[in-house]
Each structure stands twice: as C-alpha cells, then as structure tokens.
Amino acid sequence: MKKYFIVLLFPLSLLAHLNIAVSYPYIGALTKSIGGEHIRTIILAKGEWDPHFIVPRPSLISKVRNADALIMNGGQLEIGWLPPLIKRASNPKTQANAKSFLNLSHHVDMILKPVEVDRAGGDIHPDGNPHFHLDPKNILVLAGVVKEFLISLDSGHSGVYKKNYENFVKDWEQKMVLWSEKMKNKKGLEVIQYHNNLAYFNKAYGLKNIGTIEPLPGIPPSSRHTIELI
C-alpha cells in the first residue's frame, strides 16, 4: 500500500513572530497589548534603570541586530545610548529612515519646549519634556500609533491588531475614570520632584510642581540647594 504525505505550506508571516525591540518597558507593555501572540517584544532598558543613562552593552547590540522593528520613545530621551546601539548593530530594519522604525514622540504634543538650548541650563531636551507617557490620555494616542505601525508591518493580522486595540482602549478608558476620581481632591496640591519627569502627570491632574531636588536637569543636588529647597 502506498502512503501519501500532504505538505501544507503556510506563509512565513503566519508562522513566525515579529521581534519588536523597544527602548522602555512601557512601550513593550503597550506593544504587547496590541500585538498579542503575533509579536515578541524585546525590551532594551529595564524599568529600574535611569532612562537617560543606559550602558550600550554587547547584549543589547545583539538584541537590536536581530530585531524586525524598533520602537523608541524619542524626544531625545534615548539620545545618549540608543543611537550607538543602532549604529553598532548595523540592522537596516532599525534605522531611523526604515518603515520598521517608530519614534513615538513624533505623534504627541510635547510640553515645556525650551526657548533656547544651552548646556549651562543642564541636560535640556530641545524638543520638550520627553516623559509624555505619564499622561494617561497620551497612552490612548500612542496605542493608536502602535496599532497602525504593526498593521504596516504585518497586514495579514490587521484584524487581530484592531481588535486588541479596541479592547485596550475600552479597558484603559475605564481605568482613566477611576484614576480621575482618585485624583479629584488632589487638584492644586503642591509637589516637589527629583527630576521633572512627572510634568505630564501633574498637568493631567492639576498638581503644581514647586521645585526639583535637581538644581538643573541632570545635575546632582548640592547641599546648599537641598537645604534651600527644604
């Protein structure tokens, strides 16, 4: 008796995951929520690391080299560490001019843009404050951007990405109602930060920043400054 074997050929896009390298954990969580089982997120910087100062280790270079796409925060938050990684990885898919490269800062309205940029003013971001993800409303904007980005890379699963996006928005909007209720009686509260990374959060909930422990962005506090602040 003859035996016949039937081989089913599937498009590669239906079998493989997209390896999406992202600069920070919040981007990884957002991308995974939209991409689901069809993507694999590769987070370059750990949450407990200072987002401004990441050491471009060899292990990170290999992660960028093997990525199918790259999503960064932008606003020059990664300026000191991500460009060297991209250069040394030599991956055409993670170059700034590639369709598989996404700079999230290009899709939000950034605040606190300096009138002039002078190193005497500390570590100033010329494009504005880059910590925009700490306004919950901006997360909804970024979710839509990530959805369209994934569809542009993998149109075969566009329906999945759209559905995951809709579910994410529904859940996030419910959370925003709860957060607004919790923060309602905090409006006008005066706060002090170490670094002005909560500017968007403060604006969203009406908090008033009256000082930073850093005398200037990126500059460690002196004893004199700390005493004056106290």
TAGISUL-V91039 format. One record per residue. SS is DSSP state (H for helix, E for strand, C for the rest). Layout:
ss
SS
SS
This chain:
ss
C
C
C
C
C
C
C
C
C
C
C
H
H
H
H
C
C
E
E
E
E
E
C
C
H
H
H
H
H
H
H
H
H
H
H
H
H
H
E
E
E
E
E
C
C
C
C
C
C
C
C
C
C
C
C
C
C
H
H
H
H
H
H
H
H
C
C
C
E
E
E
E
C
C
C
C
C
C
C
C
C
H
H
H
H
H
H
H
H
C
C
H
H
H
C
C
C
C
C
C
E
E
E
H
H
H
H
C
C
C
C
C
C
C
C
C
C
C
H
H
H
E
C
C
C
C
C
C
C
C
C
H
H
H
C
H
H
H
H
H
H
H
H
H
H
H
H
H
H
H
H
H
H
C
H
H
H
H
H
H
H
H
H
H
H
H
H
H
H
H
H
H
H
H
H
H
H
H
H
H
H
H
H
H
H
H
C
C
C
E
E
E
E
C
C
C
C
C
H
H
H
H
H
H
H
C
C
E
E
E
E
E
C
C
C
C
E
C
C
C
C
C
H
H
H
H
H
H
H
C
